[in-house]
Amino acid sequence: MSINVQEAVKRSIQTEKNAMNFYQVGAGQMKDPDARRTFELLAKEEREHAGQFYRIYPGNDIPSLDQFLDAAPDNESSWMASISRIIGPDFTEQKALELAMEREQNLEQALLETAAKFDDAGVRAVYELNAKETHNHYLMIESEYARVMGMVHETDMDTYVRE
């Protein structure tokens, strides 16, 4: 089965922008400098993902990727709506990281499902690469969550866990 490449890729560029805006807003709320740096890095990587999709975008209605990405956030997007719900006096890094893990898991699944629908191997490869990088985002967030929560870090696991 094939899907409309132009529509799908444009939606993916928008999704990466929404994710970038999510991390920018989240970073702006964080008091913990390491958690803030994690969200800043994720925002930068989401911008790079948008660029990967832009390079295969067959349309001409997005003349400048930078202008598109630097435009105001789409506050109606599911990414922005979700971060907006936790902003305020009760905001915590824990809540933001939990939300980010959930969002990244959902995005990875969506990218893999979309990749499977493409006949074009080049387009499919961009989606599969982004799914892999999205999985790596999840792992990065999970590690930061463990640190924020005072859990044993995976690199220390052998020290604490004995058979």
CNS distance restraints for C-alpha pairs under 8 A (distance, minus, plus):
assign (resid   1 and name CA) (resid 117 and name CA) 5.71 0.50 0.50
assign (resid   1 and name CA) (resid 118 and name CA) 7.05 0.50 0.50
assign (resid   1 and name CA) (resid 119 and name CA) 7.15 0.50 0.50
assign (resid   2 and name CA) (resid 117 and name CA) 5.48 0.50 0.50
assign (resid   2 and name CA) (resid 118 and name CA) 5.20 0.50 0.50
assign (resid   2 and name CA) (resid 119 and name CA) 5.72 0.50 0.50
assign (resid   3 and name CA) (resid   8 and name CA) 7.47 0.50 0.50
assign (resid   3 and name CA) (resid 117 and name CA) 6.33 0.50 0.50
assign (resid   3 and name CA) (resid 118 and name CA) 6.34 0.50 0.50
assign (resid   4 and name CA) (resid   8 and name CA) 6.18 0.50 0.50
assign (resid   5 and name CA) (resid   9 and name CA) 5.92 0.50 0.50
assign (resid   5 and name CA) (resid  57 and name CA) 7.90 0.50 0.50
assign (resid   5 and name CA) (resid  58 and name CA) 7.77 0.50 0.50
assign (resid   5 and name CA) (resid 118 and name CA) 7.78 0.50 0.50
assign (resid   6 and name CA) (resid  10 and name CA) 6.06 0.50 0.50
assign (resid   6 and name CA) (resid  57 and name CA) 6.18 0.50 0.50
assign (resid   6 and name CA) (resid  58 and name CA) 5.78 0.50 0.50
assign (resid   6 and name CA) (resid  59 and name CA) 6.12 0.50 0.50
assign (resid   7 and name CA) (resid  11 and name CA) 6.19 0.50 0.50
assign (resid   8 and name CA) (resid  12 and name CA) 6.23 0.50 0.50
assign (resid   9 and name CA) (resid  13 and name CA) 6.20 0.50 0.50
assign (resid   9 and name CA) (resid  53 and name CA) 6.18 0.50 0.50
assign (resid   9 and name CA) (resid  54 and name CA) 7.61 0.50 0.50
assign (resid   9 and name CA) (resid  56 and name CA) 7.69 0.50 0.50
assign (resid   9 and name CA) (resid  57 and name CA) 6.02 0.50 0.50
assign (resid  10 and name CA) (resid  14 and name CA) 6.30 0.50 0.50
assign (resid  10 and name CA) (resid  53 and name CA) 7.90 0.50 0.50
assign (resid  10 and name CA) (resid  54 and name CA) 7.89 0.50 0.50
assign (resid  10 and name CA) (resid  57 and name CA) 6.96 0.50 0.50
assign (resid  11 and name CA) (resid  15 and name CA) 6.10 0.50 0.50
assign (resid  12 and name CA) (resid  16 and name CA) 6.16 0.50 0.50
assign (resid  12 and name CA) (resid  50 and name CA) 7.35 0.50 0.50
assign (resid  12 and name CA) (resid  53 and name CA) 6.93 0.50 0.50
assign (resid  13 and name CA) (resid  17 and name CA) 6.28 0.50 0.50
assign (resid  13 and name CA) (resid  49 and name CA) 7.86 0.50 0.50
assign (resid  13 and name CA) (resid  50 and name CA) 4.81 0.50 0.50
assign (resid  13 and name CA) (resid  51 and name CA) 7.72 0.50 0.50
assign (resid  13 and name CA) (resid  53 and name CA) 5.97 0.50 0.50
assign (resid  13 and name CA) (resid  54 and name CA) 6.63 0.50 0.50
assign (resid  14 and name CA) (resid  18 and name CA) 6.13 0.50 0.50
assign (resid  14 and name CA) (resid  50 and name CA) 7.68 0.50 0.50
assign (resid  15 and name CA) (resid  19 and name CA) 6.15 0.50 0.50
assign (resid  16 and name CA) (resid  20 and name CA) 6.05 0.50 0.50
assign (resid  16 and name CA) (resid  46 and name CA) 5.41 0.50 0.50
assign (resid  16 and name CA) (resid  47 and name CA) 6.65 0.50 0.50
assign (resid  16 and name CA) (resid  49 and name CA) 6.44 0.50 0.50
assign (resid  16 and name CA) (resid  50 and name CA) 5.28 0.50 0.50
assign (resid  17 and name CA) (resid  21 and name CA) 6.13 0.50 0.50
assign (resid  17 and name CA) (resid  46 and name CA) 6.90 0.50 0.50
assign (resid  17 and name CA) (resid  47 and name CA) 6.58 0.50 0.50
assign (resid  17 and name CA) (resid  50 and name CA) 6.64 0.50 0.50
assign (resid  17 and name CA) (resid  69 and name CA) 5.90 0.50 0.50
assign (resid  17 and name CA) (resid  73 and name CA) 7.91 0.50 0.50
assign (resid  18 and name CA) (resid  22 and name CA) 6.11 0.50 0.50
assign (resid  18 and name CA) (resid  73 and name CA) 6.83 0.50 0.50
assign (resid  18 and name CA) (resid  74 and name CA) 6.85 0.50 0.50
assign (resid  18 and name CA) (resid  77 and name CA) 6.83 0.50 0.50
assign (resid  18 and name CA) (resid  79 and name CA) 5.87 0.50 0.50
assign (resid  18 and name CA) (resid  80 and name CA) 6.64 0.50 0.50
assign (resid  19 and name CA) (resid  23 and name CA) 6.34 0.50 0.50
assign (resid  19 and name CA) (resid  43 and name CA) 7.15 0.50 0.50
assign (resid  19 and name CA) (resid  46 and name CA) 6.39 0.50 0.50
assign (resid  19 and name CA) (resid  79 and name CA) 6.09 0.50 0.50
assign (resid  19 and name CA) (resid  80 and name CA) 7.89 0.50 0.50
assign (resid  20 and name CA) (resid  24 and name CA) 6.20 0.50 0.50
assign (resid  20 and name CA) (resid  42 and name CA) 7.21 0.50 0.50
assign (resid  20 and name CA) (resid  43 and name CA) 4.29 0.50 0.50
assign (resid  20 and name CA) (resid  44 and name CA) 7.04 0.50 0.50
assign (resid  20 and name CA) (resid  45 and name CA) 7.85 0.50 0.50
assign (resid  20 and name CA) (resid  46 and name CA) 5.10 0.50 0.50
assign (resid  20 and name CA) (resid  47 and name CA) 6.10 0.50 0.50
assign (resid  21 and name CA) (resid  25 and name CA) 6.08 0.50 0.50
assign (resid  21 and name CA) (resid  43 and name CA) 6.98 0.50 0.50
assign (resid  21 and name CA) (resid  73 and name CA) 6.17 0.50 0.50
assign (resid  21 and name CA) (resid  80 and name CA) 7.20 0.50 0.50
assign (resid  22 and name CA) (resid  26 and name CA) 6.06 0.50 0.50
assign (resid  22 and name CA) (resid  43 and name CA) 7.73 0.50 0.50
assign (resid  22 and name CA) (resid  79 and name CA) 5.97 0.50 0.50
assign (resid  22 and name CA) (resid  80 and name CA) 5.58 0.50 0.50
assign (resid  22 and name CA) (resid  83 and name CA) 6.37 0.50 0.50
assign (resid  23 and name CA) (resid  27 and name CA) 5.87 0.50 0.50
assign (resid  23 and name CA) (resid  39 and name CA) 5.12 0.50 0.50
assign (resid  23 and name CA) (resid  40 and name CA) 6.51 0.50 0.50
assign (resid  23 and name CA) (resid  42 and name CA) 6.46 0.50 0.50
assign (resid  23 and name CA) (resid  43 and name CA) 5.09 0.50 0.50
assign (resid  24 and name CA) (resid  28 and name CA) 6.29 0.50 0.50
assign (resid  24 and name CA) (resid  39 and name CA) 6.86 0.50 0.50
assign (resid  24 and name CA) (resid  40 and name CA) 6.31 0.50 0.50
assign (resid  24 and name CA) (resid  43 and name CA) 5.91 0.50 0.50
assign (resid  25 and name CA) (resid  29 and name CA) 6.65 0.50 0.50
assign (resid  25 and name CA) (resid  83 and name CA) 7.69 0.50 0.50
assign (resid  26 and name CA) (resid  30 and name CA) 6.57 0.50 0.50
assign (resid  26 and name CA) (resid  36 and name CA) 7.75 0.50 0.50
assign (resid  26 and name CA) (resid  39 and name CA) 6.82 0.50 0.50
assign (resid  26 and name CA) (resid  83 and name CA) 6.99 0.50 0.50
assign (resid  26 and name CA) (resid  96 and name CA) 6.77 0.50 0.50
assign (resid  27 and name CA) (resid  35 and name CA) 7.59 0.50 0.50
assign (resid  27 and name CA) (resid  36 and name CA) 4.67 0.50 0.50
assign (resid  27 and name CA) (resid  37 and name CA) 7.36 0.50 0.50
assign (resid  27 and name CA) (resid  39 and name CA) 5.28 0.50 0.50
assign (resid  27 and name CA) (resid  40 and name CA) 6.04 0.50 0.50
assign (resid  28 and name CA) (resid  36 and name CA) 7.39 0.50 0.50
assign (resid  29 and name CA) (resid  87 and name CA) 7.47 0.50 0.50
assign (resid  29 and name CA) (resid  91 and name CA) 7.57 0.50 0.50
assign (resid  30 and name CA) (resid  35 and name CA) 6.88 0.50 0.50
assign (resid  30 and name CA) (resid  36 and name CA) 5.49 0.50 0.50
assign (resid  30 and name CA) (resid  92 and name CA) 7.43 0.50 0.50
assign (resid  30 and name CA) (resid  93 and name CA) 6.25 0.50 0.50
assign (resid  31 and name CA) (resid  36 and name CA) 7.18 0.50 0.50
assign (resid  31 and name CA) (resid  93 and name CA) 7.95 0.50 0.50
assign (resid  32 and name CA) (resid  36 and name CA) 6.14 0.50 0.50
assign (resid  32 and name CA) (resid  93 and name CA) 7.47 0.50 0.50
assign (resid  33 and name CA) (resid  37 and name CA) 6.10 0.50 0.50
assign (resid  34 and name CA) (resid  38 and name CA) 6.24 0.50 0.50
assign (resid  35 and name CA) (resid  39 and name CA) 6.40 0.50 0.50
assign (resid  35 and name CA) (resid  93 and name CA) 6.97 0.50 0.50
assign (resid  35 and name CA) (resid 144 and name CA) 6.68 0.50 0.50
assign (resid  35 and name CA) (resid 148 and name CA) 7.80 0.50 0.50
assign (resid  36 and name CA) (resid  40 and name CA) 6.14 0.50 0.50
assign (resid  37 and name CA) (resid  41 and name CA) 6.06 0.50 0.50
assign (resid  38 and name CA) (resid  42 and name CA) 6.19 0.50 0.50
assign (resid  38 and name CA) (resid 140 and name CA) 7.93 0.50 0.50
assign (resid  38 and name CA) (resid 141 and name CA) 7.50 0.50 0.50
assign (resid  38 and name CA) (resid 144 and name CA) 7.58 0.50 0.50
assign (resid  39 and name CA) (resid  43 and name CA) 6.11 0.50 0.50
assign (resid  40 and name CA) (resid  44 and name CA) 6.36 0.50 0.50
assign (resid  41 and name CA) (resid  45 and name CA) 6.25 0.50 0.50
assign (resid  42 and name CA) (resid  46 and name CA) 6.09 0.50 0.50
assign (resid  42 and name CA) (resid 137 and name CA) 7.18 0.50 0.50
assign (resid  43 and name CA) (resid  47 and name CA) 6.34 0.50 0.50
assign (resid  44 and name CA) (resid  48 and name CA) 6.46 0.50 0.50
assign (resid  45 and name CA) (resid  49 and name CA) 6.21 0.50 0.50
assign (resid  46 and name CA) (resid  50 and name CA) 6.27 0.50 0.50
assign (resid  47 and name CA) (resid  51 and name CA) 6.44 0.50 0.50
assign (resid  47 and name CA) (resid  69 and name CA) 7.48 0.50 0.50
assign (resid  48 and name CA) (resid  52 and name CA) 6.41 0.50 0.50
assign (resid  49 and name CA) (resid  53 and name CA) 6.48 0.50 0.50
assign (resid  49 and name CA) (resid 130 and name CA) 6.74 0.50 0.50
assign (resid  50 and name CA) (resid  54 and name CA) 6.03 0.50 0.50
assign (resid  51 and name CA) (resid  55 and name CA) 6.16 0.50 0.50
assign (resid  51 and name CA) (resid  65 and name CA) 7.28 0.50 0.50
assign (resid  52 and name CA) (resid  56 and name CA) 7.08 0.50 0.50
assign (resid  52 and name CA) (resid 126 and name CA) 7.05 0.50 0.50
assign (resid  53 and name CA) (resid  57 and name CA) 6.20 0.50 0.50
assign (resid  53 and name CA) (resid 126 and name CA) 7.08 0.50 0.50
assign (resid  54 and name CA) (resid  65 and name CA) 7.16 0.50 0.50
assign (resid  56 and name CA) (resid 123 and name CA) 6.98 0.50 0.50
assign (resid  62 and name CA) (resid  68 and name CA) 6.95 0.50 0.50
assign (resid  64 and name CA) (resid  68 and name CA) 6.26 0.50 0.50
assign (resid  65 and name CA) (resid  69 and name CA) 6.05 0.50 0.50
assign (resid  66 and name CA) (resid  70 and name CA) 5.89 0.50 0.50
assign (resid  67 and name CA) (resid  71 and name CA) 6.13 0.50 0.50
assign (resid  73 and name CA) (resid  80 and name CA) 7.66 0.50 0.50
assign (resid  74 and name CA) (resid  80 and name CA) 6.94 0.50 0.50
assign (resid  75 and name CA) (resid  80 and name CA) 5.14 0.50 0.50
assign (resid  75 and name CA) (resid  81 and name CA) 6.09 0.50 0.50
assign (resid  76 and name CA) (resid  80 and name CA) 6.61 0.50 0.50
assign (resid  76 and name CA) (resid  81 and name CA) 6.01 0.50 0.50
assign (resid  77 and name CA) (resid  81 and name CA) 5.99 0.50 0.50
assign (resid  78 and name CA) (resid  82 and name CA) 5.97 0.50 0.50
assign (resid  79 and name CA) (resid  83 and name CA) 6.56 0.50 0.50
assign (resid  79 and name CA) (resid 103 and name CA) 7.49 0.50 0.50
assign (resid  80 and name CA) (resid  84 and name CA) 6.01 0.50 0.50
assign (resid  81 and name CA) (resid  85 and name CA) 6.40 0.50 0.50
assign (resid  82 and name CA) (resid  86 and name CA) 7.24 0.50 0.50
assign (resid  82 and name CA) (resid  99 and name CA) 7.69 0.50 0.50
assign (resid  83 and name CA) (resid  87 and name CA) 6.52 0.50 0.50
assign (resid  83 and name CA) (resid  96 and name CA) 7.30 0.50 0.50
assign (resid  83 and name CA) (resid  99 and name CA) 7.71 0.50 0.50
assign (resid  86 and name CA) (resid  90 and name CA) 7.12 0.50 0.50
assign (resid  86 and name CA) (resid  91 and name CA) 5.55 0.50 0.50
assign (resid  86 and name CA) (resid  95 and name CA) 7.26 0.50 0.50
assign (resid  86 and name CA) (resid  96 and name CA) 7.43 0.50 0.50
assign (resid  87 and name CA) (resid  91 and name CA) 5.24 0.50 0.50
assign (resid  91 and name CA) (resid  95 and name CA) 6.95 0.50 0.50
assign (resid  91 and name CA) (resid  96 and name CA) 7.64 0.50 0.50
assign (resid  92 and name CA) (resid  96 and name CA) 6.43 0.50 0.50
assign (resid  93 and name CA) (resid  97 and name CA) 5.98 0.50 0.50
assign (resid  93 and name CA) (resid 148 and name CA) 7.53 0.50 0.50
assign (resid  94 and name CA) (resid  98 and name CA) 6.08 0.50 0.50
assign (resid  94 and name CA) (resid 145 and name CA) 6.61 0.50 0.50
assign (resid  94 and name CA) (resid 148 and name CA) 6.98 0.50 0.50
assign (resid  94 and name CA) (resid 149 and name CA) 7.33 0.50 0.50
assign (resid  95 and name CA) (resid  99 and name CA) 6.11 0.50 0.50
assign (resid  96 and name CA) (resid 100 and name CA) 6.06 0.50 0.50
assign (resid  97 and name CA) (resid 101 and name CA) 6.15 0.50 0.50
assign (resid  97 and name CA) (resid 141 and name CA) 6.34 0.50 0.50
assign (resid  97 and name CA) (resid 142 and name CA) 7.68 0.50 0.50
assign (resid  97 and name CA) (resid 144 and name CA) 7.82 0.50 0.50
assign (resid  97 and name CA) (resid 145 and name CA) 6.05 0.50 0.50
assign (resid  98 and name CA) (resid 102 and name CA) 6.39 0.50 0.50
assign (resid  98 and name CA) (resid 145 and name CA) 7.51 0.50 0.50
assign (resid  99 and name CA) (resid 103 and name CA) 6.16 0.50 0.50
assign (resid 100 and name CA) (resid 104 and name CA) 6.06 0.50 0.50
assign (resid 100 and name CA) (resid 138 and name CA) 7.73 0.50 0.50
assign (resid 100 and name CA) (resid 141 and name CA) 7.21 0.50 0.50
assign (resid 101 and name CA) (resid 105 and name CA) 6.18 0.50 0.50
assign (resid 101 and name CA) (resid 138 and name CA) 5.42 0.50 0.50
assign (resid 101 and name CA) (resid 141 and name CA) 6.32 0.50 0.50
assign (resid 101 and name CA) (resid 142 and name CA) 6.86 0.50 0.50
assign (resid 102 and name CA) (resid 106 and name CA) 6.28 0.50 0.50
assign (resid 103 and name CA) (resid 107 and name CA) 6.12 0.50 0.50
assign (resid 104 and name CA) (resid 108 and name CA) 6.04 0.50 0.50
assign (resid 104 and name CA) (resid 134 and name CA) 6.09 0.50 0.50
assign (resid 104 and name CA) (resid 135 and name CA) 7.04 0.50 0.50
assign (resid 104 and name CA) (resid 137 and name CA) 6.92 0.50 0.50
assign (resid 104 and name CA) (resid 138 and name CA) 5.72 0.50 0.50
assign (resid 105 and name CA) (resid 109 and name CA) 6.38 0.50 0.50
assign (resid 105 and name CA) (resid 134 and name CA) 7.73 0.50 0.50
assign (resid 105 and name CA) (resid 135 and name CA) 7.07 0.50 0.50
assign (resid 105 and name CA) (resid 138 and name CA) 6.75 0.50 0.50
assign (resid 106 and name CA) (resid 110 and name CA) 6.24 0.50 0.50
assign (resid 107 and name CA) (resid 111 and name CA) 6.05 0.50 0.50
assign (resid 107 and name CA) (resid 131 and name CA) 7.59 0.50 0.50
assign (resid 107 and name CA) (resid 134 and name CA) 7.21 0.50 0.50
assign (resid 108 and name CA) (resid 112 and name CA) 6.26 0.50 0.50
assign (resid 108 and name CA) (resid 130 and name CA) 7.82 0.50 0.50
assign (resid 108 and name CA) (resid 131 and name CA) 4.75 0.50 0.50
assign (resid 108 and name CA) (resid 132 and name CA) 7.46 0.50 0.50
assign (resid 108 and name CA) (resid 134 and name CA) 5.65 0.50 0.50
assign (resid 108 and name CA) (resid 135 and name CA) 6.25 0.50 0.50
assign (resid 109 and name CA) (resid 113 and name CA) 6.17 0.50 0.50
assign (resid 109 and name CA) (resid 131 and name CA) 7.49 0.50 0.50
assign (resid 110 and name CA) (resid 114 and name CA) 6.06 0.50 0.50
assign (resid 111 and name CA) (resid 115 and name CA) 5.99 0.50 0.50
assign (resid 111 and name CA) (resid 127 and name CA) 5.77 0.50 0.50
assign (resid 111 and name CA) (resid 128 and name CA) 6.94 0.50 0.50
assign (resid 111 and name CA) (resid 130 and name CA) 7.21 0.50 0.50
assign (resid 111 and name CA) (resid 131 and name CA) 5.50 0.50 0.50
assign (resid 112 and name CA) (resid 116 and name CA) 6.35 0.50 0.50
assign (resid 112 and name CA) (resid 127 and name CA) 6.86 0.50 0.50
assign (resid 112 and name CA) (resid 128 and name CA) 6.20 0.50 0.50
assign (resid 112 and name CA) (resid 131 and name CA) 6.15 0.50 0.50
assign (resid 113 and name CA) (resid 117 and name CA) 6.91 0.50 0.50
assign (resid 114 and name CA) (resid 118 and name CA) 7.15 0.50 0.50
assign (resid 114 and name CA) (resid 127 and name CA) 7.35 0.50 0.50
assign (resid 115 and name CA) (resid 123 and name CA) 7.65 0.50 0.50
assign (resid 115 and name CA) (resid 124 and name CA) 4.73 0.50 0.50
assign (resid 115 and name CA) (resid 125 and name CA) 7.49 0.50 0.50
assign (resid 115 and name CA) (resid 127 and name CA) 5.29 0.50 0.50
assign (resid 115 and name CA) (resid 128 and name CA) 6.21 0.50 0.50
assign (resid 116 and name CA) (resid 124 and name CA) 7.04 0.50 0.50
assign (resid 118 and name CA) (resid 123 and name CA) 6.93 0.50 0.50
assign (resid 118 and name CA) (resid 124 and name CA) 5.69 0.50 0.50
assign (resid 119 and name CA) (resid 124 and name CA) 7.45 0.50 0.50
assign (resid 120 and name CA) (resid 124 and name CA) 6.18 0.50 0.50
assign (resid 121 and name CA) (resid 125 and name CA) 6.00 0.50 0.50
assign (resid 122 and name CA) (resid 126 and name CA) 6.57 0.50 0.50
assign (resid 123 and name CA) (resid 127 and name CA) 6.59 0.50 0.50
assign (resid 124 and name CA) (resid 128 and name CA) 6.17 0.50 0.50
assign (resid 125 and name CA) (resid 129 and name CA) 6.01 0.50 0.50
assign (resid 126 and name CA) (resid 130 and name CA) 6.18 0.50 0.50
assign (resid 127 and name CA) (resid 131 and name CA) 6.12 0.50 0.50
assign (resid 128 and name CA) (resid 132 and name CA) 6.28 0.50 0.50
assign (resid 129 and name CA) (resid 133 and name CA) 6.24 0.50 0.50
assign (resid 130 and name CA) (resid 134 and name CA) 5.89 0.50 0.50
assign (resid 131 and name CA) (resid 135 and name CA) 6.19 0.50 0.50
assign (resid 132 and name CA) (resid 136 and name CA) 6.38 0.50 0.50
assign (resid 133 and name CA) (resid 137 and name CA) 6.28 0.50 0.50
assign (resid 134 and name CA) (resid 138 and name CA) 6.41 0.50 0.50
assign (resid 135 and name CA) (resid 139 and name CA) 6.43 0.50 0.50
assign (resid 136 and name CA) (resid 140 and name CA) 6.17 0.50 0.50
assign (resid 137 and name CA) (resid 141 and name CA) 6.12 0.50 0.50
assign (resid 138 and name CA) (resid 142 and name CA) 6.00 0.50 0.50
assign (resid 139 and name CA) (resid 143 and name CA) 6.16 0.50 0.50
assign (resid 140 and name CA) (resid 144 and name CA) 6.32 0.50 0.50
assign (resid 141 and name CA) (resid 145 and name CA) 5.97 0.50 0.50
assign (resid 142 and name CA) (resid 146 and name CA) 6.22 0.50 0.50
assign (resid 143 and name CA) (resid 147 and name CA) 6.41 0.50 0.50
assign (resid 143 and name CA) (resid 153 and name CA) 7.09 0.50 0.50
assign (resid 143 and name CA) (resid 154 and name CA) 7.78 0.50 0.50
assign (resid 144 and name CA) (resid 148 and name CA) 6.15 0.50 0.50
assign (resid 145 and name CA) (resid 149 and name CA) 6.00 0.50 0.50
assign (resid 146 and name CA) (resid 150 and name CA) 6.04 0.50 0.50
assign (resid 146 and name CA) (resid 151 and name CA) 4.84 0.50 0.50
assign (resid 146 and name CA) (resid 152 and name CA) 6.93 0.50 0.50
assign (resid 146 and name CA) (resid 153 and name CA) 6.50 0.50 0.50
assign (resid 147 and name CA) (resid 151 and name CA) 5.95 0.50 0.50
assign (resid 147 and name CA) (resid 152 and name CA) 7.59 0.50 0.50
assign (resid 147 and name CA) (resid 153 and name CA) 6.76 0.50 0.50
assign (resid 152 and name CA) (resid 156 and name CA) 6.46 0.50 0.50
assign (resid 152 and name CA) (resid 157 and name CA) 6.60 0.50 0.50
assign (resid 153 and name CA) (resid 157 and name CA) 6.48 0.50 0.50
assign (resid 156 and name CA) (resid 160 and name CA) 6.85 0.50 0.50
assign (resid 157 and name CA) (resid 161 and name CA) 5.80 0.50 0.50
assign (resid 158 and name CA) (resid 162 and name CA) 7.01 0.50 0.50
